[in-house]
Amino acid sequence: MIEVRELSKYYGETKAVGPLDFTIEKGQVIGLLGLNGAGKTTTLRMLSSELLPTSGRMLVDGIDLAEEPDQIRSKIGYLPDRPPLYGEMRVREFLEFAGRLRGMPALGLMKRVNEVLALTSLVAHGDARIDTLSHGFRQRVGIAQAIVHTPALLLLDEPINGLDPVQIVEMRELIRSLRGEHTIVLSSHILSEISETCDRLLVLVDGRIVTEGTEEELAERMTPGFDVRVVARGDAAAILEQVEKVDGVRAARRLDGKAVASEYRADPAVVAVHVTADRDVREALCKALVGGDIGVLEVMRAEPELESIFLQLAGSANDLEALDGEGNES
């Protein structure tokens, strides 16, 4: 388990990050979200012990960073946004070197390197020079060096940055395969990947964690009520009029064509509407639309997308604190 208490970093009198307070259970995958300059990389650097905090405590499996820095470093693996690779070295050679740097005994090192090569799908590239590999495979080598010593905590800073769509899917599967054995904290500006990969989210604004929770919990805080997506065939104005008559509906707006399933897009008479209500109004919506002689194609609960949630979360730290349960910062 990872415990962070009152962790802060100052440069002179300027506060960069903190105070940070959070707990991460063993085996979880945590997403670190924030705008540029919010403090994500500084936070990861402190968690990795690459950058010492000005104040506060961090414990990994009960070991305090300040009291036993060497022992805690052996429990941490770190992939910075620029992987620390030596291009002239071969992959297997580099991983053996990384293992020795972390104090791994010679006995068992070769076996572990073979395991890591297999885990990261690098077996066929073990004898290749790192500078001859594609960007995607260099990212894999970066993760391999971070896990070669079997750390309890794995920190990944933008692990899918610059990857093509196929490589992103492969990297997502790799990170998923590491959960459980490693506790993982990752940052990414690609929100869909955070949504696909992480169990819980920490949102940074101006160097502070202003809220945390699962994507569903954040959505509930930011968009209280019941959201419904309606797809119907008919006049848009008439559809909106019928929808707005339903008791409990607070707002309704027409969605763009991307919100309509591809099978309906060729039909200009098909309209998608997002409805925000106080409660579940799906049955009432169906009755109202059918009563208005409107063809109902779909009525389903709409889950807010992480992008819209994040834009709201990043908008105002003061508003966030008011929304975060009891108004605390973590």
C-alpha positions in Angstrom: 0.0 0.0 0.0 1.2 3.5 -0.8 0.5 6.3 1.7 1.3 10.0 0.9 0.8 12.6 3.7 1.3 16.4 3.4 3.8 15.9 0.5 4.9 19.3 -0.9 7.6 20.7 -3.2 8.8 24.3 -3.1 11.3 26.1 -5.2 12.4 28.9 -3.0 9.2 30.5 -1.8 7.2 29.3 -4.9 5.1 26.2 -4.2 5.1 23.8 -7.1 3.0 20.9 -5.7 1.2 20.2 -2.5 0.2 19.4 0.1 -0.8 16.0 -1.3 -2.7 13.5 0.7 -3.8 10.1 -0.7 -3.7 6.4 -0.2 -3.4 3.8 -3.0 -4.3 0.1 -2.3 -2.0 -2.6 -3.5 -2.6 -3.7 -7.1 -4.6 -0.6 -8.1 -4.0 1.4 -11.3 -4.3 5.1 -10.6 -4.7 7.8 -13.2 -3.2 11.2 -12.6 -5.1 13.9 -14.4 -4.3 17.6 -14.7 -3.7 20.4 -17.2 -0.2 21.3 -18.3 1.5 22.8 -15.3 -0.8 21.2 -12.8 2.1 19.3 -11.2 1.7 15.8 -12.6 5.4 15.3 -13.5 6.6 16.9 -10.3 4.4 14.6 -8.3 5.6 11.5 -10.2 9.2 12.6 -9.7 8.7 13.0 -6.0 6.9 9.6 -5.8 9.9 8.0 -7.6 12.3 9.7 -5.1 14.1 11.3 -8.1 13.0 14.7 -6.7 13.0 15.0 -2.9 10.0 16.7 -1.4 10.4 19.9 0.7 8.1 18.4 3.3 5.7 15.5 4.0 6.0 11.8 4.1 5.6 8.9 1.6 5.4 5.3 2.7 5.6 2.2 0.4 4.7 -1.0 2.2 5.3 0.8 5.5 8.8 2.1 4.6 9.3 5.8 4.9 11.1 7.6 2.1 12.8 10.0 4.4 14.1 7.4 6.8 15.1 4.6 4.4 15.5 6.2 0.9 17.7 3.4 -0.5 15.3 0.7 0.6 12.2 2.5 -0.8 13.9 3.2 -4.1 14.3 -0.5 -4.6 10.5 -0.8 -4.4 9.8 1.8 -7.1 10.0 1.6 -10.9 9.8 4.7 -13.0 9.2 5.5 -16.7 9.7 9.3 -17.2 8.1 11.0 -20.2 11.5 10.6 -21.9 12.6 6.9 -21.3 16.1 6.7 -19.8 17.6 4.5 -22.5 21.1 4.0 -23.9 20.7 3.8 -27.6 24.0 2.1 -28.3 23.2 -0.8 -25.9 21.3 -3.9 -26.9 18.0 -4.5 -25.2 19.0 -7.5 -23.2 22.3 -5.9 -22.2 20.5 -2.8 -21.1 18.0 -4.6 -18.9 20.8 -6.6 -17.2 22.6 -3.2 -16.6 19.4 -1.7 -15.2 19.0 -4.7 -12.9 22.5 -4.5 -11.6 22.1 -0.7 -10.9 19.1 -1.6 -8.7 21.2 -4.1 -6.7 19.8 -7.3 -8.2 22.0 -10.3 -7.5 23.6 -11.9 -10.5 21.9 -15.2 -9.5 18.4 -14.9 -10.9 19.0 -11.7 -12.9 19.2 -13.5 -16.3 15.9 -15.4 -15.5 14.2 -12.1 -14.6 15.4 -10.4 -17.7 14.0 -13.3 -19.8 10.7 -13.0 -17.9 10.5 -9.2 -18.5 11.4 -9.6 -22.2 8.5 -12.0 -22.6 6.1 -9.9 -20.6 6.8 -6.8 -22.7 6.9 -8.8 -26.0 10.5 -8.0 -26.6 12.0 -11.5 -26.9 12.5 -11.1 -30.6 14.3 -7.8 -30.1 16.6 -8.9 -27.2 19.8 -8.6 -29.3 18.7 -5.4 -31.1 20.4 -2.1 -30.5 17.9 0.2 -28.8 18.5 3.1 -31.2 17.3 0.8 -34.1 13.9 0.2 -32.5 10.6 2.0 -33.3 9.3 4.5 -30.8 6.7 2.0 -29.6 9.3 -0.7 -28.8 11.5 1.9 -27.1 8.5 2.6 -24.8 8.3 -1.1 -24.1 12.0 -1.1 -23.2 11.4 1.8 -20.9 8.7 -0.1 -19.1 10.9 -3.3 -19.0 13.7 -1.4 -17.2 11.1 0.0 -14.8 9.8 -3.5 -13.8 13.0 -5.6 -14.1 13.5 -5.4 -10.3 9.8 -6.3 -9.5 8.9 -3.0 -7.8 5.9 -2.6 -5.6 5.1 0.8 -7.2 5.3 1.5 -10.9 5.2 5.1 -12.1 4.5 5.8 -15.8 4.6 9.4 -17.1 2.7 9.6 -20.4 3.5 6.0 -21.4 1.5 6.2 -24.7 2.8 9.6 -25.8 3.6 9.5 -29.5 2.3 5.9 -30.2 0.2 5.0 -33.2 -3.3 3.5 -32.6 -2.1 -0.1 -32.8 0.7 0.6 -30.4 -1.7 2.4 -28.0 -3.9 -0.7 -27.8 -0.8 -2.9 -27.3 0.5 -0.6 -24.5 -2.9 -0.5 -22.9 -2.9 -4.4 -22.7 0.6 -4.4 -21.4 -0.3 -2.0 -18.6 -3.4 -4.0 -17.8 -1.3 -7.2 -17.6 0.9 -5.5 -14.9 -1.9 -4.6 -12.6 -2.1 -6.8 -9.5 1.6 -7.6 -9.3 2.4 -3.9 -9.3 0.6 -0.9 -8.0 0.6 1.6 -10.9 0.3 5.4 -11.1 0.2 6.8 -14.6 -0.4 10.2 -16.1 -1.7 10.7 -19.6 -3.3 13.5 -21.6 -5.2 11.0 -23.7 -8.4 10.7 -21.5 -9.8 7.7 -23.3 -6.8 5.7 -22.2 -7.1 6.9 -18.6 -10.7 5.7 -18.8 -9.9 2.4 -20.3 -6.9 1.6 -18.0 -7.4 3.1 -14.5 -9.3 2.0 -11.5 -9.3 5.4 -9.8 -8.5 9.0 -10.8 -6.6 11.7 -8.9 -7.3 15.2 -10.3 -4.6 17.9 -9.9 -5.3 21.6 -10.1 -2.5 24.1 -9.3 -0.5 21.4 -7.6 -3.2 20.1 -5.3 -5.4 17.0 -5.5 -8.9 18.6 -5.6 -10.9 15.4 -6.0 -10.5 11.7 -6.5 -12.5 8.6 -7.2 -13.6 6.3 -9.9 -14.8 7.8 -13.2 -18.4 7.0 -12.2 -18.0 8.8 -8.9 -16.6 11.9 -10.5 -19.4 11.8 -13.0 -22.0 11.6 -10.3 -20.4 14.6 -8.4 -20.1 16.8 -11.5 -23.4 15.8 -13.3 -25.9 15.0 -10.5 -29.2 13.7 -11.9 -30.1 11.3 -14.6 -28.9 11.7 -18.2 -30.7 10.0 -21.1 -29.9 9.8 -24.8 -32.9 9.6 -27.1 -32.6 8.7 -30.8 -35.9 9.3 -32.7 -37.2 9.8 -36.2 -39.1 13.0 -36.8 -38.9 16.8 -36.7 -36.2 18.0 -34.3 -38.3 20.8 -32.9 -41.3 18.5 -32.3 -39.0 15.9 -30.6 -37.6 18.5 -28.3 -41.0 19.9 -27.5 -42.3 16.4 -26.5 -39.2 15.7 -24.4 -39.4 19.0 -22.5 -43.1 18.3 -21.6 -42.0 15.3 -19.5 -42.2 15.9 -15.8 -38.7 15.8 -14.2 -36.8 16.8 -17.4 -34.5 19.8 -16.6 -32.9 20.3 -20.0 -32.8 18.8 -23.5 -30.4 19.6 -26.4 -29.9 18.1 -29.8 -26.6 16.2 -30.3 -24.5 16.3 -33.4 -24.4 13.5 -36.0 -21.6 11.6 -34.3 -23.9 10.8 -31.4 -26.2 8.9 -33.8 -25.3 5.3 -34.5 -23.8 4.8 -38.0 -26.8 2.8 -39.1 -29.0 5.9 -38.8 -26.7 8.6 -40.0 -27.8 8.4 -43.7 -31.3 9.3 -42.6 -31.6 13.1 -42.2 -34.9 12.6 -40.2 -33.1 10.8 -37.4 -32.3 13.1 -34.4 -30.3 12.4 -31.2 -31.2 14.4 -28.1 -29.4 14.5 -24.7 -31.8 14.8 -21.8 -30.9 15.8 -18.2 -33.5 14.9 -15.6 -34.1 14.7 -11.9 -34.8 10.9 -12.0 -35.2 8.0 -14.4 -37.6 9.3 -17.1 -37.0 6.8 -19.8 -40.5 5.2 -19.6 -42.1 8.6 -19.6 -40.0 9.8 -22.5 -41.1 6.8 -24.6 -44.8 7.5 -23.8 -44.5 11.1 -24.7 -42.7 10.6 -28.0 -45.0 7.8 -29.1 -48.0 9.9 -28.1 -46.6 12.7 -30.3 -46.5 10.3 -33.3 -42.7 10.2 -33.2 -40.7 7.1 -34.0 -38.5 6.0 -31.1 -35.3 4.2 -32.1 -33.3 4.3 -28.9 -33.8 5.5 -25.3 -30.9 4.7 -23.0 -29.0 6.1 -20.1 -26.1 8.3 -21.1 -22.8 8.1 -19.2 -20.9 11.4 -19.1 -17.6 11.1 -21.1 -14.4 11.6 -19.1 -13.5 14.5 -21.3 -16.5 16.6 -20.3 -16.0 15.6 -16.7 -12.4 16.6 -16.7 -13.1 20.0 -18.4 -15.5 20.7 -15.5 -13.1 19.5 -12.9 -10.2 21.6 -14.3 -12.3 24.7 -14.5 -12.3 26.0 -10.9 -10.4 24.7 -7.9 -12.8 26.5 -5.6 -15.9 24.9 -7.1 -14.2 21.5 -7.0 -13.6 21.8 -3.2 -17.2 22.5 -2.7 -18.2 19.5 -4.7 -15.7 17.1 -3.2 -17.9 15.6 -0.5 -16.9 17.5 2.6 -14.8 20.1 0.7 -11.5 18.5 1.5 -8.5 18.5 -0.8 -8.0 14.8 -1.3 
